[in-house]
Every structure is written in structure tokens, then in C-alpha cells.
Amino acid sequence: MRVEKIGDHIHIIDLEPAGIKNFAASYVLKGDKTAIVETGPASTAKNLTLGLEKLDVEPEEVAYVAVSHIHLDHAGAAGTLLKHLPQAKLIVHPRGASHMADPEMLWTKSKEALGELAELYGKPMPVPKERIIAAADGITFDIGNKIRLKAIESLGHASHHLAYHESPGLGIFPGDAAGIYLNKLDAIVPTTPAPYRLDIAAASLKKLISLEPKALYYSHFGKASSPKEKLQAYSKQLRIWEDCARQGIENGENIQAIGTRIIESDKTLQRVEAQLKRHAILGQTVLNQSVEGVVEYVRSQMKL
Ligand SMILES: [Zn+2]
């Protein structure tokens, strides 16, 4: 676990699931009260509370824990964390709320979809219903000292996804709506597992671009500059994947061949392919699940 100040009032905690650095971030915003964006997985709840201690955050002063969506690597620690933070409310998209209150089905589905990776992330604990705020698009949360977080509905990666627009810095916490940022390599790669909706994701990216963010705070991973360029590049990258998937399906190719086709067409992916293959999590999620998600999406569009 490592903490770092990355803005006037923003800190990052590297949660390091299974010791993997630069993969899962939690952000801490300090106003008169404190807000946390993303909890990371259940397995690193302890690292998160240690990070809060290191930042001198008293458990009582945390007003909000905001998650982008309910996937285990973003919201898995929420139940455990809220036990430790007596005043905090959980902010989640309305379609995710019931799963946070009763995570059994989420856990079963996650194990089916992720296999061993689900165990690495750990089983989420339930969040008491009365502590959940089902946040519609545009709702703003004020933590004092002029610091606010606005929920921005940004679907596509999931049917229940929020980004958060922060004031006064005007940065965006995009969750998984803007891809995965490999900060050490300055590269973005898609996170598009099934059931992915590329058309809706593209509209969400446009919406984020229209907010003219001054920075991006990626859940995977870290603060990034040139936000508009990054969001536009990700949009283009998704189109390349979509085109490759369509051509591959038309040629009757299997998923491996389509994956190869994508790597040959996507220069960014090509550049970081070796590092992804060596990565304990991203090797599986980007090169397999993301490819499958886009192929499944394109197949469903072709059937229409
Ligand atoms: Zn994620």
C-alpha cells in the first residue's frame, strides 16, 4: 500500500491486490469532510483503511464512499469499509444499489465470469440498505471547503456505471468508462467485458469529453494529463476493435484469430502486448475478456 498527494485536495491509495502495484486505486478527497472514490476489492479493505490512517483521516469524518460500479475490483470493499466508517454513505448507480445491499448474486456471477480472479478480489460484504444512496445522473455531493463530487451516468462498460466530476479541480474519475490507463507505459487499453455495449460506451465518452475535464483519475490506474486526447484516443481504439471484430466474424474466424487481428491493428495494444501478457490480471482481462466482450457485442449487432 502506498499513498500519494496528487492534487490540492486529492490523494491516491495504491491498494495493491495480491501485491500487484499500479492496478487498483482508491482516491481520497479532503474538504471539511472526506469523500472516497472507489473502494477497490474486498481483499484489500485493510490496505485502504491503513491508507486512510496514513492520510490522518478519522473514520468519523468520512461522509461519502462513491463507487463507479459494483464490479469486485471497484466496490468489493464497500461493505467492510462502511463498518469502519460510522458516518459514511455509499454512493452507487441506482441499478447497482440492491446488489450492494445483498451481494450474493453478484458474487456468484463474478465467480462464473472471473474464475480465480474473483477469489483474488475477495467476497464482498453487504452494505446496510439505509446507508446506500442510489445516485441519479447529475446529483452533487458537497464535502465542504468548496469541494464537490457530481455523479455522471456513463454506461457501456456496465449498465449501472457512474463517473464522478470533481470541483473545483474539474477532474473526472471515469471508473472503467475510459479504459485502463497503464501509467508506467502511458498507454490505454480497453476494458470491455461482456455484456459490453460499445455504442452506449461511445456516447458516454462523448459526454465525458463535453465536460472538458482538466485531469483523469483512473481507477486502473492513476492521474493522467491530456484528458481530452486520452478520451478521444480511447474512442478511436474502440472503433478499431469493433471493426476488427466485424471483419473477423465475417471471415468466420475464432476468438484467438480475432484477438490477433486486433493486436495487428491496434498500435497501442501492440506496443504493450508483452507487458500485458506478463501481468497477473490484465493478461486475462484485456487480452481475453475484453476481446470476447467486443466480439459478443458486434455479433449481437450483426443479428439485428
Ligand atoms: Zn475495473
Residues whose N, C-alpha, C, O or C-beta is under 5 A from the ligand:
A	BS01	ZN	D73 D176
